[in-house]
Amino acid sequence: MSYSESEMNMMGITNSYWGICGFTSSFYTMYETNPGKRPLLLGAGIASRVLAEIKTYLMMLKAEGKTAVLNEIQDFTRSFGKVGKCDFGSFTIDKYIKSIDSITDKTDAAIKADCRYSIAMPPQAVADYLRRIWNCQVEIQMTSGGSGGSGDGILGVRKTKTTPYGGLCHYLYRNGGKIYSWGKVFNSVTDANAEYSVCWFLKITAT
């Protein structure tokens, strides 16, 4: 299947509405590294389908008793506190799942306009999602800042060190020197945001 720039950009569209960069960066990764799975990703611009994917992962963790991973996701999301109109200080996984269940009969635009659907993923959770859902092998590396080298993979970036995981505040996907996020393409990490420096690198070792 041939590469489509418009399809590639769709992988990150929902992240321009919510903070779900751990998932959308994973979508970018799988679209680029495993062409055979691209048909499974073509709903990445549709809010309800993305939330269904997130819920599937969370429910899988609950069914398997992976409370440590769930607690790390919950605590990391809470650490962001108030963002815009939403306060994540009392975020829980169960409330998040219920909010996804409430989207029945809502339009795509209405769902995207609801800030409740942000969820923060620690590096280990992003790697777990890629392994568990996409059968993708990932190597996690903590870096000392800057551009994070030149390899292809998911970059965790920071602005300050006021959040857990070395100040991690966003994930980007890098391939061939290009940076992908929010449904857009950038020439570098600092082109995406001049304040960003890399604190994590998730290298895809096998798909």
C-alpha positions in Angstrom: 0.0 0.0 0.0 1.4 3.4 -1.0 2.2 6.2 1.4 -0.5 8.9 1.6 0.5 12.2 3.2 -3.2 13.1 3.9 -3.7 9.7 5.6 -0.5 10.1 7.6 -1.6 13.5 8.8 -5.0 12.0 9.9 -3.1 10.0 12.5 -2.6 13.1 14.6 -5.8 15.1 14.0 -7.6 14.2 17.3 -4.5 15.3 19.2 -5.2 18.8 18.1 -8.4 18.7 20.2 -7.3 16.5 23.2 -4.0 15.6 24.9 -3.8 12.0 23.6 -0.4 12.2 22.0 0.7 8.8 23.4 -1.9 7.2 21.2 -1.6 9.4 18.2 2.2 9.1 18.1 1.7 5.4 18.2 -0.8 5.6 15.2 1.9 7.6 13.2 4.4 4.9 14.1 2.4 2.0 13.0 1.2 3.7 9.8 4.8 4.4 8.8 6.5 1.2 10.0 3.9 -1.4 9.2 2.0 -0.7 5.9 0.0 -3.9 6.3 -1.8 -2.4 9.3 -2.6 0.9 7.6 -6.2 -0.1 6.9 -6.7 -0.5 10.6 -5.6 3.1 11.2 -7.7 5.0 8.7 -10.3 5.9 11.3 -7.7 7.8 13.3 -9.3 11.2 12.4 -12.7 10.1 13.7 -13.2 11.0 17.4 -15.5 8.1 18.3 -13.1 5.5 16.8 -10.1 6.9 18.5 -11.9 6.8 21.9 -13.0 3.3 21.2 -9.4 2.3 20.6 -8.3 4.0 23.9 -11.1 2.3 25.8 -10.2 -1.1 24.3 -6.7 -0.7 25.7 -7.8 0.5 29.1 -10.4 -2.3 29.4 -7.7 -4.9 28.4 -5.5 -3.6 31.2 -8.4 -3.9 33.7 -9.3 -7.4 32.5 -5.7 -8.5 32.9 -5.3 -6.9 36.4 -2.6 -4.5 35.2 -3.3 -2.1 38.0 0.3 -0.7 38.1 0.1 0.5 34.5 -3.5 1.9 35.1 -2.3 3.7 38.2 0.7 5.3 36.4 -1.6 6.6 33.7 -4.1 7.9 36.2 -1.4 9.6 38.3 0.3 11.1 35.3 -2.9 12.5 34.0 -3.7 14.0 37.4 -0.3 15.7 37.5 -1.4 18.1 34.7 -4.1 19.6 36.9 -6.2 22.3 35.3 -5.8 22.6 31.5 -8.2 25.0 29.9 -11.7 24.3 30.9 -10.9 20.8 32.3 -9.4 20.0 35.7 -7.6 16.6 35.6 -6.7 16.7 39.3 -9.4 14.2 40.2 -9.1 12.1 37.0 -9.8 8.4 37.3 -9.7 5.6 34.8 -13.2 4.5 35.6 -14.6 8.1 35.1 -12.7 8.3 31.8 -14.2 5.1 30.5 -17.7 6.3 31.5 -17.1 9.5 29.6 -16.3 7.5 26.5 -19.5 5.5 27.0 -21.5 8.7 27.0 -20.6 9.7 23.4 -23.5 7.7 21.9 -25.4 9.8 19.4 -23.0 12.7 19.7 -21.6 14.3 16.6 -17.9 14.1 15.8 -17.6 17.8 16.3 -19.3 17.7 19.7 -17.0 14.9 20.9 -13.9 16.7 19.8 -15.1 19.9 21.6 -15.1 18.0 24.9 -11.8 18.4 26.7 -12.4 15.5 29.1 -10.9 13.0 26.6 -7.3 13.9 27.3 -5.3 11.2 28.9 -1.6 11.2 29.8 0.6 8.2 29.0 3.9 7.6 30.7 6.7 6.2 28.4 6.3 2.7 29.8 2.5 2.8 29.0 3.1 4.0 25.4 5.5 1.1 25.0 3.0 -1.3 26.6 0.3 -0.1 24.3 2.4 -0.7 21.2 3.5 -4.1 22.4 0.0 -5.2 23.6 -2.2 -3.9 20.8 0.1 -3.7 17.8 2.6 -6.4 18.6 5.4 -3.9 18.2 8.7 -4.1 20.1 10.0 -0.9 21.7 13.2 0.2 23.4 12.8 3.1 25.8 15.6 5.5 26.3 15.8 8.6 28.6 17.8 11.4 27.0 19.5 14.5 28.3 17.6 17.0 26.1 18.2 18.7 22.8 16.9 17.1 19.6 17.1 13.5 20.8 19.5 12.5 18.1 18.3 11.6 14.6 16.7 8.1 14.8 13.2 7.3 13.8 10.7 6.8 16.7 8.5 8.5 19.2 10.0 11.5 21.0 8.9 12.5 24.5 9.5 16.3 24.9 9.5 18.7 27.8 9.3 22.5 28.3 10.2 22.5 32.0 10.8 19.8 34.6 7.7 20.5 36.6 5.8 17.3 35.6 6.8 13.7 36.2 9.0 11.7 33.9 11.6 14.4 33.4 9.1 17.1 32.5 7.4 15.1 29.8 4.5 17.1 28.3 4.0 15.8 24.8 5.0 13.1 22.3 6.0 13.6 18.7 6.8 11.0 15.9 10.0 11.4 13.9 10.6 9.7 10.6 13.3 10.6 8.1 14.1 13.7 9.9 10.5 15.0 9.8 8.4 15.6 12.9 4.7 14.6 12.9 2.1 15.9 15.4 -1.4 17.4 15.6 -2.0 16.3 12.0 0.9 18.5 10.8 4.5 18.0 9.6 7.5 19.9 11.0 11.2 20.1 10.0 12.5 19.7 13.6 11.4 19.4 17.2 11.9 23.1 17.7 10.0 23.8 14.6 7.1 22.2 16.2 7.6 24.3 19.4 10.7 26.4 20.1 10.4 25.5 23.8 10.6 21.7 23.3 13.6 19.6 24.1 13.6 15.8 24.0 13.6 13.8 27.3 12.5 10.4 26.0 13.1 8.3 22.9 11.0 5.3 22.1 12.8 3.3 19.4 10.8 0.8 17.4 13.0 -2.3 17.2 10.5 -4.7 15.4 7.0 -4.8 14.1 
